[in-house]
Amino acid sequence: MAKKEILGMTTITYKYQVTIPKKLREKHRLEEGDTIIFVEEDGKVFLKKSTDVS
């Protein structure tokens, strides 16, 4: 079973935007200009950096 770790929390703005928490950005080396995708699997939504998708 995979280890679960909460890396932060955010709120959706009135424009449906979110801020990626600093701890998550640092841990996964997300930088300005990176492309991310949203993947749904078994009713759960995952955020992935586009270079990580296979």
PDB file of N, CA, C and O in Angstrom:
ATOM      1  N   MET A   1       0.836  -1.175   0.000  1.00  0.00           N
ATOM      2  CA  MET A   1       0.000   0.000   0.000  1.00  0.00           C
ATOM      3  C   MET A   1       0.888   1.248   0.000  1.00  0.00           C
ATOM      4  O   MET A   1       1.890   1.306   0.714  1.00  0.00           O
ATOM      5  N   ALA A   2       0.511   2.244  -0.807  1.00  0.00           N
ATOM      6  CA  ALA A   2       1.302   3.462  -0.939  1.00  0.00           C
ATOM      7  C   ALA A   2       1.160   4.351   0.295  1.00  0.00           C
ATOM      8  O   ALA A   2       0.091   4.435   0.899  1.00  0.00           O
ATOM      9  N   LYS A   3       2.252   5.005   0.652  1.00  0.00           N
ATOM     10  CA  LYS A   3       2.252   5.935   1.775  1.00  0.00           C
ATOM     11  C   LYS A   3       1.530   7.211   1.359  1.00  0.00           C
ATOM     12  O   LYS A   3       1.752   7.717   0.259  1.00  0.00           O
ATOM     13  N   LYS A   4       0.673   7.731   2.222  1.00  0.00           N
ATOM     14  CA  LYS A   4      -0.037   8.979   1.939  1.00  0.00           C
ATOM     15  C   LYS A   4       0.542  10.083   2.803  1.00  0.00           C
ATOM     16  O   LYS A   4       0.777   9.896   3.997  1.00  0.00           O
ATOM     17  N   GLU A   5       0.768  11.231   2.190  1.00  0.00           N
ATOM     18  CA  GLU A   5       1.303  12.384   2.909  1.00  0.00           C
ATOM     19  C   GLU A   5       0.571  13.623   2.428  1.00  0.00           C
ATOM     20  O   GLU A   5       0.508  13.876   1.225  1.00  0.00           O
ATOM     21  N   ILE A   6       0.021  14.390   3.342  1.00  0.00           N
ATOM     22  CA  ILE A   6      -0.635  15.642   2.967  1.00  0.00           C
ATOM     23  C   ILE A   6       0.447  16.708   2.846  1.00  0.00           C
ATOM     24  O   ILE A   6       1.184  16.964   3.797  1.00  0.00           O
ATOM     25  N   LEU A   7       0.538  17.324   1.677  1.00  0.00           N
ATOM     26  CA  LEU A   7       1.579  18.315   1.414  1.00  0.00           C
ATOM     27  C   LEU A   7       1.050  19.736   1.451  1.00  0.00           C
ATOM     28  O   LEU A   7       1.808  20.681   1.229  1.00  0.00           O
ATOM     29  N   GLY A   8      -0.219  19.905   1.725  1.00  0.00           N
ATOM     30  CA  GLY A   8      -0.779  21.241   1.806  1.00  0.00           C
ATOM     31  C   GLY A   8      -2.238  21.229   1.423  1.00  0.00           C
ATOM     32  O   GLY A   8      -2.814  20.186   1.111  1.00  0.00           O
ATOM     33  N   MET A   9      -2.824  22.408   1.454  1.00  0.00           N
ATOM     34  CA  MET A   9      -4.230  22.575   1.164  1.00  0.00           C
ATOM     35  C   MET A   9      -4.410  23.912   0.455  1.00  0.00           C
ATOM     36  O   MET A   9      -3.639  24.843   0.685  1.00  0.00           O
ATOM     37  N   THR A  10      -5.410  24.014  -0.395  1.00  0.00           N
ATOM     38  CA  THR A  10      -5.652  25.271  -1.090  1.00  0.00           C
ATOM     39  C   THR A  10      -7.141  25.438  -1.310  1.00  0.00           C
ATOM     40  O   THR A  10      -7.912  24.498  -1.116  1.00  0.00           O
ATOM     41  N   THR A  11      -7.548  26.626  -1.714  1.00  0.00           N
ATOM     42  CA  THR A  11      -8.946  26.935  -1.976  1.00  0.00           C
ATOM     43  C   THR A  11      -9.089  27.353  -3.435  1.00  0.00           C
ATOM     44  O   THR A  11      -8.226  28.048  -3.971  1.00  0.00           O
ATOM     45  N   ILE A  12     -10.155  26.940  -4.067  1.00  0.00           N
ATOM     46  CA  ILE A  12     -10.429  27.348  -5.445  1.00  0.00           C
ATOM     47  C   ILE A  12     -10.965  28.778  -5.417  1.00  0.00           C
ATOM     48  O   ILE A  12     -11.900  29.074  -4.674  1.00  0.00           O
ATOM     49  N   THR A  13     -10.375  29.670  -6.226  1.00  0.00           N
ATOM     50  CA  THR A  13     -10.817  31.062  -6.284  1.00  0.00           C
ATOM     51  C   THR A  13     -12.077  31.188  -7.136  1.00  0.00           C
ATOM     52  O   THR A  13     -12.518  30.221  -7.756  1.00  0.00           O
ATOM     53  N   TYR A  14     -12.642  32.373  -7.159  1.00  0.00           N
ATOM     54  CA  TYR A  14     -13.841  32.605  -7.958  1.00  0.00           C
ATOM     55  C   TYR A  14     -13.572  32.426  -9.453  1.00  0.00           C
ATOM     56  O   TYR A  14     -14.513  32.252 -10.228  1.00  0.00           O
ATOM     57  N   LYS A  15     -12.303  32.468  -9.869  1.00  0.00           N
ATOM     58  CA  LYS A  15     -11.925  32.212 -11.267  1.00  0.00           C
ATOM     59  C   LYS A  15     -11.514  30.752 -11.471  1.00  0.00           C
ATOM     60  O   LYS A  15     -10.969  30.401 -12.517  1.00  0.00           O
ATOM     61  N   TYR A  16     -11.775  29.896 -10.466  1.00  0.00           N
ATOM     62  CA  TYR A  16     -11.442  28.469 -10.495  1.00  0.00           C
ATOM     63  C   TYR A  16      -9.943  28.223 -10.581  1.00  0.00           C
ATOM     64  O   TYR A  16      -9.505  27.252 -11.197  1.00  0.00           O
ATOM     65  N   GLN A  17      -9.159  29.095  -9.968  1.00  0.00           N
ATOM     66  CA  GLN A  17      -7.714  28.932  -9.915  1.00  0.00           C
ATOM     67  C   GLN A  17      -7.318  28.412  -8.539  1.00  0.00           C
ATOM     68  O   GLN A  17      -8.027  28.623  -7.555  1.00  0.00           O
ATOM     69  N   VAL A  18      -6.172  27.729  -8.485  1.00  0.00           N
ATOM     70  CA  VAL A  18      -5.637  27.261  -7.212  1.00  0.00           C
ATOM     71  C   VAL A  18      -4.156  27.611  -7.129  1.00  0.00           C
ATOM     72  O   VAL A  18      -3.487  27.765  -8.151  1.00  0.00           O
ATOM     73  N   THR A  19      -3.655  27.733  -5.910  1.00  0.00           N
ATOM     74  CA  THR A  19      -2.232  27.929  -5.679  1.00  0.00           C
ATOM     75  C   THR A  19      -1.668  26.599  -5.212  1.00  0.00           C
ATOM     76  O   THR A  19      -2.205  25.979  -4.294  1.00  0.00           O
ATOM     77  N   ILE A  20      -0.589  26.163  -5.839  1.00  0.00           N
ATOM     78  CA  ILE A  20       0.053  24.918  -5.434  1.00  0.00           C
ATOM     79  C   ILE A  20       0.902  25.222  -4.197  1.00  0.00           C
ATOM     80  O   ILE A  20       1.785  26.078  -4.248  1.00  0.00           O
ATOM     81  N   PRO A  21       0.639  24.527  -3.093  1.00  0.00           N
ATOM     82  CA  PRO A  21       1.375  24.809  -1.851  1.00  0.00           C
ATOM     83  C   PRO A  21       2.897  24.706  -2.027  1.00  0.00           C
ATOM     84  O   PRO A  21       3.392  23.869  -2.782  1.00  0.00           O
ATOM     85  N   LYS A  22       3.624  25.570  -1.317  1.00  0.00           N
ATOM     86  CA  LYS A  22       5.081  25.647  -1.418  1.00  0.00           C
ATOM     87  C   LYS A  22       5.748  24.301  -1.155  1.00  0.00           C
ATOM     88  O   LYS A  22       6.665  23.916  -1.880  1.00  0.00           O
ATOM     89  N   LYS A  23       5.301  23.584  -0.130  1.00  0.00           N
ATOM     90  CA  LYS A  23       5.910  22.291   0.205  1.00  0.00           C
ATOM     91  C   LYS A  23       5.812  21.317  -0.983  1.00  0.00           C
ATOM     92  O   LYS A  23       6.756  20.579  -1.265  1.00  0.00           O
ATOM     93  N   LEU A  24       4.676  21.322  -1.665  1.00  0.00           N
ATOM     94  CA  LEU A  24       4.474  20.465  -2.833  1.00  0.00           C
ATOM     95  C   LEU A  24       5.352  20.919  -4.002  1.00  0.00           C
ATOM     96  O   LEU A  24       5.972  20.091  -4.670  1.00  0.00           O
ATOM     97  N   ARG A  25       5.406  22.238  -4.251  1.00  0.00           N
ATOM     98  CA  ARG A  25       6.244  22.778  -5.343  1.00  0.00           C
ATOM     99  C   ARG A  25       7.706  22.415  -5.137  1.00  0.00           C
ATOM    100  O   ARG A  25       8.393  22.012  -6.076  1.00  0.00           O
ATOM    101  N   GLU A  26       8.177  22.558  -3.903  1.00  0.00           N
ATOM    102  CA  GLU A  26       9.587  22.268  -3.616  1.00  0.00           C
ATOM    103  C   GLU A  26       9.887  20.777  -3.715  1.00  0.00           C
ATOM    104  O   GLU A  26      10.888  20.383  -4.314  1.00  0.00           O
ATOM    105  N   LYS A  27       9.034  19.953  -3.135  1.00  0.00           N
ATOM    106  CA  LYS A  27       9.268  18.510  -3.135  1.00  0.00           C
ATOM    107  C   LYS A  27       9.315  17.936  -4.545  1.00  0.00           C
ATOM    108  O   LYS A  27      10.110  17.041  -4.832  1.00  0.00           O
ATOM    109  N   HIS A  28       8.454  18.460  -5.429  1.00  0.00           N
ATOM    110  CA  HIS A  28       8.362  17.914  -6.787  1.00  0.00           C
ATOM    111  C   HIS A  28       8.993  18.829  -7.832  1.00  0.00           C
ATOM    112  O   HIS A  28       8.803  18.642  -9.034  1.00  0.00           O
ATOM    113  N   ARG A  29       9.738  19.808  -7.363  1.00  0.00           N
ATOM    114  CA  ARG A  29      10.490  20.720  -8.241  1.00  0.00           C
ATOM    115  C   ARG A  29       9.617  21.343  -9.332  1.00  0.00           C
ATOM    116  O   ARG A  29       9.998  21.386 -10.501  1.00  0.00           O
ATOM    117  N   LEU A  30       8.446  21.820  -8.929  1.00  0.00           N
ATOM    118  CA  LEU A  30       7.561  22.511  -9.866  1.00  0.00           C
ATOM    119  C   LEU A  30       8.011  23.957  -9.949  1.00  0.00           C
ATOM    120  O   LEU A  30       8.252  24.609  -8.933  1.00  0.00           O
ATOM    121  N   GLU A  31       8.120  24.451 -11.182  1.00  0.00           N
ATOM    122  CA  GLU A  31       8.591  25.812 -11.400  1.00  0.00           C
ATOM    123  C   GLU A  31       7.640  26.562 -12.311  1.00  0.00           C
ATOM    124  O   GLU A  31       6.836  25.961 -13.024  1.00  0.00           O
ATOM    125  N   GLU A  32       7.741  27.876 -12.280  1.00  0.00           N
ATOM    126  CA  GLU A  32       6.936  28.712 -13.159  1.00  0.00           C
ATOM    127  C   GLU A  32       7.140  28.277 -14.609  1.00  0.00           C
ATOM    128  O   GLU A  32       8.273  28.081 -15.047  1.00  0.00           O
ATOM    129  N   GLY A  33       6.062  28.129 -15.337  1.00  0.00           N
ATOM    130  CA  GLY A  33       6.139  27.728 -16.739  1.00  0.00           C
ATOM    131  C   GLY A  33       5.990  26.234 -16.962  1.00  0.00           C
ATOM    132  O   GLY A  33       5.783  25.803 -18.097  1.00  0.00           O
ATOM    133  N   ASP A  34       6.091  25.417 -15.889  1.00  0.00           N
ATOM    134  CA  ASP A  34       5.891  23.972 -16.032  1.00  0.00           C
ATOM    135  C   ASP A  34       4.439  23.696 -16.426  1.00  0.00           C
ATOM    136  O   ASP A  34       3.530  24.434 -16.045  1.00  0.00           O
ATOM    137  N   THR A  35       4.239  22.641 -17.183  1.00  0.00           N
ATOM    138  CA  THR A  35       2.896  22.204 -17.546  1.00  0.00           C
ATOM    139  C   THR A  35       2.512  21.044 -16.648  1.00  0.00           C
ATOM    140  O   THR A  35       3.284  20.104 -16.455  1.00  0.00           O
ATOM    141  N   ILE A  36       1.303  21.124 -16.100  1.00  0.00           N
ATOM    142  CA  ILE A  36       0.802  20.042 -15.270  1.00  0.00           C
ATOM    143  C   ILE A  36      -0.493  19.520 -15.874  1.00  0.00           C
ATOM    144  O   ILE A  36      -1.182  20.235 -16.602  1.00  0.00           O
ATOM    145  N   ILE A  37      -0.816  18.272 -15.568  1.00  0.00           N
ATOM    146  CA  ILE A  37      -2.059  17.690 -16.043  1.00  0.00           C
ATOM    147  C   ILE A  37      -2.816  17.110 -14.862  1.00  0.00           C
ATOM    148  O   ILE A  37      -2.242  16.807 -13.816  1.00  0.00           O
ATOM    149  N   PHE A  38      -4.109  16.966 -15.053  1.00  0.00           N
ATOM    150  CA  PHE A  38      -4.960  16.359 -14.031  1.00  0.00           C
ATOM    151  C   PHE A  38      -5.393  14.998 -14.556  1.00  0.00           C
ATOM    152  O   PHE A  38      -5.908  14.890 -15.669  1.00  0.00           O
ATOM    153  N   VAL A  39      -5.185  13.969 -13.758  1.00  0.00           N
ATOM    154  CA  VAL A  39      -5.500  12.594 -14.146  1.00  0.00           C
ATOM    155  C   VAL A  39      -6.519  12.046 -13.156  1.00  0.00           C
ATOM    156  O   VAL A  39      -6.344  12.173 -11.944  1.00  0.00           O
ATOM    157  N   GLU A  40      -7.586  11.434 -13.673  1.00  0.00           N
ATOM    158  CA  GLU A  40      -8.556  10.796 -12.797  1.00  0.00           C
ATOM    159  C   GLU A  40      -8.377   9.288 -12.882  1.00  0.00           C
ATOM    160  O   GLU A  40      -8.297   8.719 -13.970  1.00  0.00           O
ATOM    161  N   GLU A  41      -8.315   8.651 -11.720  1.00  0.00           N
ATOM    162  CA  GLU A  41      -8.155   7.199 -11.648  1.00  0.00           C
ATOM    163  C   GLU A  41      -8.950   6.692 -10.452  1.00  0.00           C
ATOM    164  O   GLU A  41      -8.730   7.126  -9.321  1.00  0.00           O
ATOM    165  N   ASP A  42      -9.859   5.785 -10.702  1.00  0.00           N
ATOM    166  CA  ASP A  42     -10.687   5.210  -9.634  1.00  0.00           C
ATOM    167  C   ASP A  42     -11.386   6.278  -8.792  1.00  0.00           C
ATOM    168  O   ASP A  42     -11.473   6.157  -7.570  1.00  0.00           O
ATOM    169  N   GLY A  43     -11.883   7.322  -9.453  1.00  0.00           N
ATOM    170  CA  GLY A  43     -12.617   8.370  -8.753  1.00  0.00           C
ATOM    171  C   GLY A  43     -11.752   9.368  -8.001  1.00  0.00           C
ATOM    172  O   GLY A  43     -12.280  10.226  -7.294  1.00  0.00           O
ATOM    173  N   LYS A  44     -10.436   9.274  -8.139  1.00  0.00           N
ATOM    174  CA  LYS A  44      -9.512  10.202  -7.488  1.00  0.00           C
ATOM    175  C   LYS A  44      -8.821  11.033  -8.549  1.00  0.00           C
ATOM    176  O   LYS A  44      -8.560  10.548  -9.650  1.00  0.00           O
ATOM    177  N   VAL A  45      -8.524  12.281  -8.226  1.00  0.00           N
ATOM    178  CA  VAL A  45      -7.855  13.182  -9.168  1.00  0.00           C
ATOM    179  C   VAL A  45      -6.415  13.377  -8.713  1.00  0.00           C
ATOM    180  O   VAL A  45      -6.152  13.657  -7.544  1.00  0.00           O
ATOM    181  N   PHE A  46      -5.490  13.226  -9.651  1.00  0.00           N
ATOM    182  CA  PHE A  46      -4.067  13.391  -9.385  1.00  0.00           C
ATOM    183  C   PHE A  46      -3.520  14.522 -10.238  1.00  0.00           C
ATOM    184  O   PHE A  46      -3.966  14.735 -11.366  1.00  0.00           O
ATOM    185  N   LEU A  47      -2.571  15.232  -9.704  1.00  0.00           N
ATOM    186  CA  LEU A  47      -1.866  16.287 -10.410  1.00  0.00           C
ATOM    187  C   LEU A  47      -0.501  15.726 -10.793  1.00  0.00           C
ATOM    188  O   LEU A  47       0.206  15.176  -9.948  1.00  0.00           O
ATOM    189  N   LYS A  48      -0.127  15.865 -12.076  1.00  0.00           N
ATOM    190  CA  LYS A  48       1.171  15.338 -12.517  1.00  0.00           C
ATOM    191  C   LYS A  48       1.876  16.367 -13.372  1.00  0.00           C
ATOM    192  O   LYS A  48       1.242  17.074 -14.155  1.00  0.00           O
ATOM    193  N   LYS A  49       3.180  16.451 -13.226  1.00  0.00           N
ATOM    194  CA  LYS A  49       3.983  17.279 -14.107  1.00  0.00           C
ATOM    195  C   LYS A  49       4.005  16.575 -15.464  1.00  0.00           C
ATOM    196  O   LYS A  49       4.188  15.359 -15.520  1.00  0.00           O
ATOM    197  N   SER A  50       3.826  17.305 -16.538  1.00  0.00           N
ATOM    198  CA  SER A  50       3.641  16.669 -17.850  1.00  0.00           C
ATOM    199  C   SER A  50       4.826  15.792 -18.260  1.00  0.00           C
ATOM    200  O   SER A  50       4.643  14.844 -19.024  1.00  0.00           O
ATOM    201  N   THR A  51       6.028  16.081 -17.775  1.00  0.00           N
ATOM    202  CA  THR A  51       7.191  15.257 -18.126  1.00  0.00           C
ATOM    203  C   THR A  51       7.180  13.929 -17.399  1.00  0.00           C
ATOM    204  O   THR A  51       7.928  13.019 -17.756  1.00  0.00           O
ATOM    205  N   ASP A  52       6.319  13.803 -16.358  1.00  0.00           N
ATOM    206  CA  ASP A  52       6.234  12.557 -15.595  1.00  0.00           C
ATOM    207  C   ASP A  52       5.232  11.566 -16.191  1.00  0.00           C
ATOM    208  O   ASP A  52       5.146  10.424 -15.739  1.00  0.00           O
ATOM    209  N   VAL A  53       4.480  11.996 -17.196  1.00  0.00           N
ATOM    210  CA  VAL A  53       3.432  11.149 -17.752  1.00  0.00           C
ATOM    211  C   VAL A  53       4.016  10.160 -18.737  1.00  0.00           C
ATOM    212  O   VAL A  53       4.799  10.518 -19.617  1.00  0.00           O
ATOM    213  N   SER A  54       3.621   8.907 -18.573  1.00  0.00           N
ATOM    214  CA  SER A  54       4.106   7.899 -19.509  1.00  0.00           C
ATOM    215  C   SER A  54       2.947   7.161 -20.123  1.00  0.00           C
ATOM    216  O   SER A  54       3.149   6.266 -20.944  1.00  0.00           O
TER     217      SER A  54
END
